[in-house]
Amino acid sequence: MEQNRGAVERTALHLALAEALRDDPSLADGTAAAELALHWSAAHCMPEALAAYVSAGLEAERVFAFVEAGLHFERALELWDLVDDAAERAGLDLPAVVGHAADNRHIAGEHH
């Protein structure tokens, strides 16, 4: 029971952090989308996590952080089938997200 209560409390904490970051992105010191993705995911809010992972990938691309961008897009792809309106949430269709993931991994020298 105690272990389950701790998990519920962690989930609630991640939800509160995600909502705070959503309302004030400046709390994340320039990495709002990546922080949001982490907290939405840990709060089990997959539609929000998907959108945040795509945003984080695009943010990482803009600063030439190709490894991180590829990871964010891959995490978005892992959530894709869990979200009914994934393309609308992501702002990109599935082929575009796959393309971003592959391009960033390729540029980063990861050719698997």
Residue pairs with C-beta under 8 A, 6 or more apart in sequence:
10 42
11 42
11 43
11 44
12 43
14 38
14 39
14 40
14 42
14 43
15 39
15 43
15 45
17 35
17 39
18 36
18 39
18 40
18 43
18 45
18 48
20 27
21 27
21 28
21 32
21 35
21 36
21 39
22 36
22 48
25 32
25 36
26 32
28 34
28 35
28 36
31 56
31 59
33 52
33 53
33 55
33 56
33 58
33 59
33 72
34 52
34 56
34 59
34 60
34 68
34 72
36 48
36 52
36 55
36 56
37 49
37 52
37 53
37 55
37 56
37 72
37 75
40 46
40 48
40 49
40 52
41 49
41 53
41 75
41 79
46 79
46 82
46 83
47 83
47 84
47 85
47 89
48 89
49 75
49 79
50 76
50 79
50 80
50 82
50 83
50 86
50 89
50 90
51 89
51 90
51 91
53 72
53 73
53 75
53 76
53 79
54 72
54 73
54 76
54 90
54 91
54 92
54 97
56 68
56 69
56 72
57 69
57 70
57 72
57 73
57 76
57 100
57 101
57 104
58 69
58 100
60 66
60 68
60 69
60 72
60 104
61 69
61 100
61 104
66 104
66 105
66 107
66 108
67 104
67 105
67 108
67 110
69 100
69 104
70 101
70 104
70 105
70 108
70 110
73 97
73 98
73 100
73 101
73 104
74 101
74 105
76 90
76 97
76 101
77 97
77 98
77 101
79 86
80 86
80 94
80 97
83 89
86 94
87 93
87 94
90 97
92 100
105 111
105 112
